[in-house]
Amino acid sequence: MAFVSRSGANRHDAARRDSEPDLWRLDGLHAVPYKILAQQGTEINPQFSPDGTKILYVRKHRGSRNVWVVNADGSDPRQLTRHLWLSTAAWSPDGKRVAVTGSGGAGRHLYVVTVAGRGSHRLAVGENLTNGLAWTPDGRWITYADFDGKIRRVRPDGRGREAIGGIPDREVRRLLWSPDGRHLVYAARSIEDERYD
C-alpha cells in the first residue's frame, strides 16, 4: 500500500508546510511503513500501477497540481503533466497510459498521458467534468462524469463518445468498474448539499 503521511492542512509550521506530506509504503498487514519519497510540495492520491512497479501521485507545488510517477521503491520520480491543475488521475489497465481530468485554461478537460514520457493529448469531451474517472477493465474506454449528472465513455484516442447513464441534478464521482466490466459503481450527491448517495 502507498499512502501519504498526513494532510498538510493542519500544520502551522510555515517553514516546513511546503515539504509535507511525504509518500510512504507499507508492504504487509504487520509490516512497518517506511518513507520512499520526500519532495517539496504535497503528494496526494497515490496509486500503484497494475503491475505494482510504479506509483502514480498528484503533486501540489507552487500553484500547480500535476501528475507524477515514481518507481515503487521511491526512485526516479518523473513529472507526467505540466501547467495543469489536476483533479484526478487513473491508470490504464496495461499501465502504459494515465487518464487525468484537470484545468489547463478555461474549464476542466480530460487528458490521456503516456507514462513513457511521449506527451499527452486532450480529448474533446467537454469542460464541465467532475472527479469521476475510470478505465474499463479491457482498456478500450475511459469513463467520466460531469456536473450535470451524466456518465459518458470515450475511446482513449477521443473517438466514440457516448452517454451510458447518470442521475439528473447529481454530481457523480468515484467511478469504479467491476472486474468483468459489466457493472459500474459510482457515488452521487445532490447539487444542493454535501451528502453522497
N, C-alpha and C positions, 0 to 999 in steps of 0.2 A: 504494500500500500504506500502511495505517495501522499503527503499532506503538508500543509504549511503550519508553522509552529503556533501562530496566533494572528488575529487581525491587529493591524497597527492602529486601528481607530481609537483605542482607549489609552494609547501611550501618550504621556505628557512630556516625555524627554525629547524635545525638539531636535537635539543634536544627534539622536540615534533613530528617530522615527523613520527616516528615509531608507534605512538599511534592514528593516524587518517588515514582514515575517520572512523567514528562510524556508527553504524546501527540505523536507525530511523524508526518510524512507523507513518502513517497518516491514521486515521480511517474514514475519510469522506471528501467530497469536501471542506467544510468550517471549518473543524476541525484544531486544532493546532497540528503540528507534535511534537513528543516527542521521546527522545533518549531511546532506550531499551537495548543497548549493547555497551560497550566500552572495547576493548581488545587491547593489544599491537599488532601491525601489521596493516594490511589493509584489511578491509572487502569489497568484491566486489560481484556483481551479485546476490543480494538476491532474493529468490523466495518463496512465500507462498506454503505450502503443499496443495494438493487438498481439504482437509477438513478445511484449514485455521488455524490449531492449531500449526503448526511449520513453521519455516523459514529456508531454506537451503541457505548457502552462501559459497563463497570461501574465505579463509583467507590466505593472503600472510604474511609470517613471517619467519625470519631467514633462508632465502634461500629455503624455501619450499612454496608450494601453494596447500593447501589441502581443502577438503570439510568438513564443519562443519554444524551442525543443532542445532537450539535453539528453545525453546518454543516461541510462538507468543508474550508473554509478556516480553521476554528477559531472562527468567530464564533457568537454566540448559543447557548451551552451551556444546556440545559434538563434538569431532573430529571423523569423519567417515573414513577418509583415512589417511595413513601415508606414508612418503617417496615418495611422488609423486609431480610432477609439473603439476597441473591441468589446462586444457584448458577450459572445460565447464562441466556443470552438468545439469541433468534433472530428475525431479520427475517421478516415475511411476504413472499411474492414480489412483492406490489404496493407494499411499503414503507410501508403505512399503519398497520400494527399490529406489535407485538412480542410474542412468547410468552416467558414467563420462568418459571423454577422458583425458588422461594425460600421461606424460612421467615417466616411472619407470625404467630407464636404457636406452637401445637403442630404439629409435622410440617412437611413440605416440600410445597408445593402448586404447581399450575400456574395461571398468570395470563395474561390477554391484556390488553395495554396499547395504547391508541390514541395514535399518535405526535402527532396534532394537539392532544393535551392534554385530551381529554374523559374521562379517567379510565381505570380498569382494572376488571376483574371476575375473580373466582376461579372456576375450573372445578372441579366436584365430581368429581375423578378419583382421589382417594386421597391419602395422606400419606407415602408411602414412596418418593419419586421420586429417581432418580439425576440426573446431569448430562446424560443423553441426551435431546436435544430437537431436533426438526427439523420444518419445514413441508413438506408435499408440494409439488411444483413448481406445481400448479394452485391452491394456496392453500386447498383445500377441507378439509384435515385438518391437525391438529397431531399429530405422532408423539412419544411419550415412553416412557421406560423406568422400571422400578422395581428395587429391590434384590432382588426375588425372581426376577429374570431374565426378566421378561415385557416385551414390547414391545406397546404399545397405540396406538390413534389415537382422536381425538375431534374433532368439529367445533369451530370457533372459538367458537361460541355454547354449547358444552357438551353438545350432543346427539350421539347415535350412538356412544357409547364402545364400543370393541370391541378384543379382543386380536387381534394379527396375527402373533405369533411370539415367539421368545425362546429362551433357554437356561437350564434349571433350575440353580439354585445358582451363577449367574454374575451379576456386576454389569455391566450393559450401559451403555455410554456412547458418545459420539461418533457419533450417528446422522447419516447422510448419504444423501439420495435421489439416484438417477441423474436426469439432466435430463428423461428421458421418464417418470419416476415409476413405472417397472416394477421397479426393484431398490432395495433398502435395504442400505447397508453400515453396519456398526457394529463397535465393539470390545467385548470382554467379558473379564472376569477372574474367576478363582476367588475366592470369598469368603475363602479361607484364605491367599492370597498376593497379591502386588502385580503379578503378571505379566498382561499383556493378551494375549488370543488374536487 
